[in-house]
Amino acid sequence: IRDSATSNSQIETIDLRTTINKNKWSEKIENADSILICFPLYADHVPGVLKEFIEKLGHNSLIAKKLGWFCHCGFPESIHLEVVERYLIKTSGRLGADLTGVIKKGGSEGLRLMPDKMNKKFFNDLYLFGNDLADENPFDKKRAEKLTRIRKYSAVSIILMHTLNFFGLTNFYWN
């Protein structure tokens, strides 16, 4: 949330999972001029706590507010998020918001398995993207694409994955 009432950028986060006073959600949203909602894909859609949040806001509750979405999932391909993206675009319209964009990040489960230095570029790009939004710069589509990563594996990549799977080399985490 970026609050326009202050003279400088003020970034505040709300964790919907742990917020006890759910009426605070609406109050904070009312005072914000820019909102970025981040969430994980859950059972192939948005988590229930986010759906509750959206329903509580109601139709046309975000008129003249900039709204961006960052959805991530453990699946390596971001194609799994495209149905959710269509839902987010439609929802933004129903809320009356000025949609700034949707970032779809596949492979986020792997981030916690990788050493910090392997994730440095991603987190740096994410930090720069957030700074742009906080400074009222437009949703940078090129930076968003860098964060999105792989939309869909190529045929060669799929063959490689099948080969690795055949030899049991993909069973180090999920199996």
C-alpha positions as CSV (number, residue, x, y, z in Angstrom):
1,I,0.0,0.0,0.0
2,R,1.3,3.5,-0.9
3,D,-0.4,6.2,1.1
4,S,-1.0,9.5,-0.7
5,A,-1.8,11.4,2.4
6,T,1.9,11.7,3.3
7,S,4.3,13.9,1.4
8,N,6.8,11.1,0.8
9,S,6.3,7.5,-0.2
10,Q,5.2,5.3,2.7
11,I,5.1,1.6,2.1
12,E,3.0,-0.5,4.4
13,T,2.3,-4.2,4.2
14,I,-0.7,-6.1,5.5
15,D,-0.5,-9.8,6.0
16,L,-4.0,-11.0,5.5
17,R,-3.2,-14.3,7.2
18,T,-2.3,-12.8,10.5
19,T,-4.5,-9.6,10.6
20,I,-6.9,-10.1,13.5
21,N,-8.9,-6.8,12.9
22,K,-10.1,-7.4,9.4
23,N,-11.8,-4.0,9.3
24,K,-8.3,-2.5,9.3
25,W,-7.9,-3.8,5.7
26,S,-10.6,-1.6,4.3
27,E,-9.4,1.4,6.3
28,K,-5.8,1.1,5.0
29,I,-7.0,0.5,1.4
30,E,-9.2,3.7,1.6
31,N,-6.1,5.8,2.4
32,A,-3.9,4.2,-0.2
33,D,-3.4,5.4,-3.8
34,S,-1.3,2.5,-5.0
35,I,-1.7,-1.1,-4.0
36,L,0.3,-4.2,-4.9
37,I,-1.2,-7.5,-3.8
38,C,1.2,-10.4,-3.6
39,F,0.0,-14.0,-3.1
40,P,0.8,-17.6,-3.8
41,L,-1.2,-19.8,-6.1
42,Y,-3.3,-22.0,-3.8
43,A,-5.2,-25.0,-5.1
44,D,-5.0,-23.5,-8.6
45,H,-6.5,-20.2,-7.6
46,V,-6.2,-17.3,-5.2
47,P,-6.1,-18.2,-1.5
48,G,-9.4,-18.0,0.4
49,V,-8.2,-15.2,2.7
50,L,-7.6,-13.1,-0.4
51,K,-11.0,-13.9,-1.9
52,E,-12.5,-12.8,1.4
53,F,-10.5,-9.6,1.2
54,I,-11.8,-8.9,-2.3
55,E,-15.4,-9.6,-1.4
56,K,-15.1,-7.4,1.6
57,L,-13.9,-4.5,-0.6
58,G,-16.9,-4.8,-2.9
59,H,-17.7,-3.4,-6.3
60,N,-16.1,0.0,-7.3
61,S,-14.3,0.2,-3.9
62,L,-10.9,1.0,-5.6
63,I,-11.9,3.8,-8.0
64,A,-8.9,6.0,-8.9
65,K,-6.5,3.6,-7.1
66,K,-3.6,1.9,-8.9
67,L,-3.7,-1.8,-8.4
68,G,-1.0,-4.3,-9.3
69,W,-0.8,-8.1,-8.6
70,F,2.1,-10.4,-8.0
71,C,1.1,-14.1,-8.1
72,H,3.6,-16.8,-7.6
73,C,3.6,-20.6,-7.6
74,G,5.8,-23.6,-7.1
75,F,5.3,-24.9,-10.6
76,P,8.3,-24.0,-12.7
77,E,6.2,-22.7,-15.6
78,S,4.2,-19.4,-15.2
79,I,1.6,-20.7,-17.7
80,H,-0.2,-22.2,-14.7
81,L,-1.0,-18.7,-13.5
82,E,-2.6,-17.4,-16.7
83,V,-6.2,-18.4,-15.7
84,V,-5.6,-16.6,-12.4
85,E,-4.3,-13.6,-14.4
86,R,-7.6,-13.4,-16.3
87,Y,-9.5,-13.5,-13.0
88,L,-7.3,-10.7,-11.6
89,I,-7.8,-8.5,-14.6
90,K,-11.6,-8.9,-14.4
91,T,-11.6,-8.4,-10.6
92,S,-9.6,-5.2,-11.0
93,G,-12.3,-3.9,-13.3
94,R,-15.0,-4.9,-10.9
95,L,-13.2,-3.1,-8.1
96,G,-13.0,0.0,-10.3
97,A,-9.2,0.0,-10.0
98,D,-6.6,1.3,-12.5
99,L,-4.9,-2.0,-13.2
100,T,-1.1,-1.4,-13.4
101,G,-0.3,-5.0,-14.3
102,V,0.1,-8.6,-13.2
103,I,3.3,-10.4,-12.6
104,K,3.1,-14.2,-12.8
105,K,6.1,-15.9,-11.2
106,G,6.6,-19.6,-11.6
107,G,9.2,-21.6,-9.8
108,S,9.0,-19.7,-6.5
109,E,9.2,-23.0,-4.4
110,G,12.7,-23.4,-5.7
111,L,13.8,-20.0,-4.4
112,R,14.1,-21.3,-0.8
113,L,16.2,-24.3,-1.9
114,M,18.8,-22.2,-3.7
115,P,21.7,-20.5,-2.1
116,D,21.2,-16.7,-1.6
117,K,23.8,-15.8,-4.3
118,M,21.8,-17.8,-6.9
119,N,18.6,-15.7,-6.0
120,K,20.4,-12.4,-5.8
121,K,19.5,-11.2,-9.3
122,F,15.8,-12.1,-8.9
123,F,15.5,-10.3,-5.5
124,N,17.4,-7.3,-6.9
125,D,15.0,-7.1,-9.8
126,L,12.0,-7.5,-7.4
127,Y,13.4,-4.7,-5.2
128,L,13.9,-2.4,-8.2
129,F,10.3,-3.2,-9.4
130,G,8.9,-2.3,-5.9
131,N,10.9,0.9,-5.8
132,D,9.5,2.0,-9.2
133,L,6.0,1.4,-8.0
134,A,6.6,3.3,-4.7
135,D,8.1,6.2,-6.6
136,E,4.9,6.4,-8.8
137,N,6.7,5.1,-11.9
138,P,4.6,3.1,-14.2
139,F,4.4,-0.7,-14.1
140,D,7.6,-1.6,-16.0
141,K,6.6,-4.4,-18.3
142,K,10.2,-5.4,-19.2
143,R,11.1,-5.6,-15.5
144,A,7.9,-7.6,-14.9
145,E,8.8,-10.0,-17.7
146,K,12.3,-10.6,-16.1
147,L,10.5,-11.5,-12.9
148,T,8.1,-13.8,-14.6
149,R,10.8,-16.3,-15.7
150,I,9.7,-19.3,-17.8
151,R,6.2,-19.3,-19.3
152,K,6.4,-22.8,-20.7
153,Y,9.2,-25.3,-21.1
154,S,10.5,-25.9,-24.6
155,A,10.2,-29.4,-26.2
156,V,13.9,-29.9,-25.6
157,S,13.5,-29.0,-21.9
158,I,10.6,-31.4,-21.5
159,I,12.7,-34.2,-23.1
160,L,15.5,-33.4,-20.7
161,M,13.1,-33.4,-17.7
162,H,11.7,-36.8,-18.8
163,T,15.2,-38.2,-19.1
164,L,16.2,-36.9,-15.6
165,N,13.0,-38.3,-14.2
166,F,13.6,-41.7,-15.8
167,F,17.0,-41.9,-13.9
168,G,15.4,-40.7,-10.7
169,L,17.3,-37.4,-10.7
170,T,14.2,-35.3,-10.2
171,N,13.1,-37.0,-7.0
172,F,15.4,-35.1,-4.6
173,Y,12.6,-32.8,-3.3
174,W,9.1,-33.9,-4.0
175,N,9.5,-37.7,-3.7
